[in-house]
């Protein structure tokens, strides 16, 4: 007995079509719920430009060098961003530019929080550096946006490097602050 050809109308009109559609809907719903749960478990983190506490404009480029290097190093620790999600640099720069914020302006310290809130972040990472003779003092802190307080445990303070090796501070900073990025 010859079989009828399998066509779209025979599949759609078959009794198992409704069952198949229901299974697909349930699978899609389950995957959306799982993805949503995974995303809600992530902590959204903004890495802000560091502050130049020396106020010597020739070091202002370091503001973004520190932030970009720290952002990249944090992403290396969680490339899939399962534990925390790093806000992209261009989004941070846009949010700061929208509010006309400059890390070298004294007003930046109070107004940057609005930019962080506009980005929907739960945590903000901010650091500063100061030249002291032939050494650079570097500090980095995590701020919880709910309390607006710095994490008292997971912070990198009093790291000294030379002006030629200042970016070597990034690894110790990551080691000290990373546990605070996943904590509630």
C-alpha positions in Angstrom: 0.0 0.0 0.0 1.6 3.3 -1.0 2.1 6.0 1.6 0.8 9.5 1.1 3.5 12.1 0.7 4.3 14.1 3.9 3.2 17.7 3.3 2.7 20.7 5.5 -1.1 20.3 5.5 -0.9 16.6 6.5 1.4 17.5 9.4 -0.7 20.5 10.5 -3.9 18.6 10.3 -2.7 15.4 12.0 -4.0 14.6 15.4 -0.5 14.8 16.9 0.0 18.3 15.6 -1.8 19.8 18.7 0.3 17.6 21.0 3.5 18.7 19.2 2.6 22.4 19.4 1.8 22.0 23.1 5.2 20.4 23.7 7.0 23.1 21.8 5.2 25.8 23.8 6.1 24.2 27.1 9.7 23.8 26.1 9.9 27.4 25.0 8.2 28.6 28.2 10.6 26.4 30.3 13.7 27.8 28.5 12.4 31.4 28.9 11.9 30.8 32.6 15.3 29.2 33.0 17.0 32.0 31.1 15.1 34.6 33.1 16.1 33.0 36.4 19.7 32.8 35.3 19.8 36.5 34.3 18.1 37.6 37.5 20.8 35.7 39.5 23.4 37.9 37.9 24.7 41.0 39.6 25.0 43.8 37.1 28.3 45.6 37.6 29.5 49.0 36.3 33.3 49.6 36.3 33.8 53.4 36.5 36.8 55.4 35.4 39.3 55.7 38.2 39.9 59.1 39.8 43.2 60.9 39.4 43.8 62.2 42.9 47.1 63.8 41.9 45.3 66.3 39.8 48.1 66.3 37.2 46.4 66.3 33.9 49.1 64.4 32.2 47.9 61.3 34.0 44.2 61.7 33.1 44.4 59.0 30.5 45.1 56.5 33.3 41.5 57.0 34.4 40.2 54.9 31.5 43.3 52.7 31.3 42.6 51.4 34.8 38.9 51.0 34.1 39.3 49.2 30.8 42.0 46.9 32.1 40.0 46.1 35.2 36.9 45.4 33.1 38.8 43.1 30.8 40.4 41.2 33.7 37.1 40.8 35.5 35.6 39.4 32.3 38.4 36.9 32.1 37.4 35.5 35.4 33.8 34.9 34.2 33.8 34.9 30.4 30.2 33.6 30.2 29.1 36.2 32.7 27.1 33.7 34.7 28.0 35.1 38.1 28.0 38.8 37.3 27.4 40.9 34.2 29.8 43.7 33.4 28.2 46.7 31.7 30.1 47.4 28.5 32.5 50.4 28.5 30.6 52.2 25.7 27.4 52.1 27.8 29.2 53.5 30.8 30.8 56.3 28.7 27.4 57.1 27.2 25.7 57.3 30.6 28.5 59.6 31.9 28.4 61.8 28.8 24.6 62.1 29.0 25.0 63.7 32.4 28.1 65.6 31.2 30.3 63.9 33.8 34.0 64.0 33.8 36.1 61.9 36.3 38.4 64.9 36.8 35.6 67.3 37.9 35.0 67.5 41.7 31.3 67.3 41.1 31.8 63.8 39.5 31.9 62.1 42.9 28.3 63.0 43.7 26.7 62.8 40.2 28.2 59.5 39.0 25.7 57.6 41.1 22.9 58.8 38.9 24.7 57.4 35.8 25.2 54.0 37.6 21.5 53.9 38.5 20.5 54.8 34.9 22.5 51.7 33.8 20.5 49.5 36.1 23.6 48.2 38.0 23.5 46.7 41.5 27.2 47.2 42.1 29.7 49.8 41.0 33.5 49.5 41.0 35.4 52.7 41.4 39.1 53.3 42.1 41.5 56.1 42.5 45.2 56.6 42.1 47.7 59.2 43.4 51.3 59.7 42.5 53.6 59.8 45.6 57.1 60.5 44.5 58.2 57.6 42.3 55.3 55.4 43.3 51.6 55.3 42.4 49.1 54.6 45.2 46.1 52.7 43.9 42.8 51.9 45.7 39.7 50.2 44.4 36.3 49.7 46.0 32.9 48.0 45.3 29.8 50.0 46.1 26.4 48.4 46.6 23.8 50.6 44.9 21.1 49.6 47.4 22.9 51.0 50.4 25.3 53.3 48.5 28.0 52.0 50.8 31.4 50.6 50.0 32.0 46.9 50.6 34.2 46.8 53.8 35.6 43.4 53.0 36.2 43.1 49.3 38.3 46.1 48.5 41.8 46.7 47.2 43.7 49.4 49.2 47.2 50.7 49.4 48.6 49.0 46.3 51.9 50.6 45.2 53.3 50.4 41.7 55.8 52.5 39.7 54.5 54.9 37.0 55.7 52.4 34.4 54.1 49.3 36.0 50.9 50.8 37.4 48.7 48.4 35.4 50.3 45.4 37.2 48.0 46.4 40.0 45.0 45.0 38.1 45.6 41.3 39.0 45.8 42.0 42.8 42.7 44.3 42.5 40.7 41.5 40.8 41.8 39.0 43.4 40.6 41.2 46.2 37.3 42.5 44.8 36.0 39.6 42.8 34.3 37.8 45.7 32.3 41.0 46.4 30.8 41.1 42.9 28.7 37.9 43.4 27.7 38.5 47.0 24.1 39.8 47.5 
